[in-house]
């Protein structure tokens, strides 16, 4: 799931005790809490970036080797979503700039469940773990220039004291000369099965196609109901302020515009759902510049059809990410964090996909 893959990611315990956590709401029973880590999570980790060649022609893929080293005397756990070479859909791993200007991230925006024990990899004292991470097709490398790359999974969230420590996770800056190249489709797209319902499918069984059709119908109802609701208010209702913060006509109009486009996309665009993702920690992801293809993953199939973090809500969430729709980002995950974001920064809440999802799901119901 703006500039990072459902871009608000929790990075907890920083250099002094590290767990790279991506939170998708408050952890449920059996899930790892961002602040409840055991002794294995304490320790120091060094992050190093390297490349085989610092000068790359347009014909050469830009690939970075990322090496994590546990320099402490005790084991350290790393969240796999931030570790190249491990399984699963990866988050945005790098800050990239060209000639001093930030470069746009083009990679996936992923909706994830709260991390669990199986989402971590453990490094023993002194152990090193390396993996290769691509830049090509995930960052805008269309212009020739001097690029600087830094490992810096974004450390923003509702707990400033933790995040200040996490901000120390930046790696060494890596300099590259890259010849401009056109971006290509980030994932090979296999033959779609087209239906007459405004949906097409890739790699979806008949049973899953049926589930997706039901979720799609519910998502359209969510979006149209949200538009009607926003057309009918002229002040800060409980439902509005819970998810989008202090009321203003300008902000209400922004929310209404977003849901009008979400509703239009769900109702009139040909939506392609790809079922080939098997990552159990991810609901779904999209490439915002590639409408209207949604990759649904393991957590999607265990979600309820409707309600909080539902299949229908996930479709609303992911459609909001497309640049031609609302171009939302991922500043916060989960109902608790989304509510906090609405209170502290209404403008950012209006740019957060989960706030749109929870407003649409309206569970528990608010007026």
Secondary structure as GFF3:
##gff-version 3
##sequence-region A 1 367
A	DSSP	beta_strand	11	12	.	.	.	ID=ss1
A	DSSP	beta_strand	19	20	.	.	.	ID=ss2
A	DSSP	three_ten_helix	39	41	.	.	.	ID=ss3
A	DSSP	beta_strand	45	50	.	.	.	ID=ss4
A	DSSP	beta_strand	55	56	.	.	.	ID=ss5
A	DSSP	beta_strand	63	70	.	.	.	ID=ss6
A	DSSP	beta_strand	76	79	.	.	.	ID=ss7
A	DSSP	three_ten_helix	80	82	.	.	.	ID=ss8
A	DSSP	beta_strand	94	98	.	.	.	ID=ss9
A	DSSP	beta_strand	101	102	.	.	.	ID=ss10
A	DSSP	beta_strand	109	112	.	.	.	ID=ss11
A	DSSP	three_ten_helix	117	119	.	.	.	ID=ss12
A	DSSP	beta_strand	120	123	.	.	.	ID=ss13
A	DSSP	beta_strand	128	134	.	.	.	ID=ss14
A	DSSP	beta_strand	145	151	.	.	.	ID=ss15
A	DSSP	alpha_helix	160	166	.	.	.	ID=ss16
A	DSSP	three_ten_helix	167	169	.	.	.	ID=ss17
A	DSSP	beta_strand	174	178	.	.	.	ID=ss18
A	DSSP	beta_strand	193	194	.	.	.	ID=ss19
A	DSSP	beta_strand	199	202	.	.	.	ID=ss20
A	DSSP	alpha_helix	206	231	.	.	.	ID=ss21
A	DSSP	alpha_helix	238	244	.	.	.	ID=ss22
A	DSSP	alpha_helix	249	268	.	.	.	ID=ss23
A	DSSP	beta_strand	271	274	.	.	.	ID=ss24
A	DSSP	beta_strand	282	286	.	.	.	ID=ss25
A	DSSP	beta_strand	293	296	.	.	.	ID=ss26
A	DSSP	alpha_helix	298	302	.	.	.	ID=ss27
A	DSSP	alpha_helix	311	321	.	.	.	ID=ss28
A	DSSP	alpha_helix	335	344	.	.	.	ID=ss29
A	DSSP	alpha_helix	346	349	.	.	.	ID=ss30
A	DSSP	alpha_helix	353	361	.	.	.	ID=ss31
###
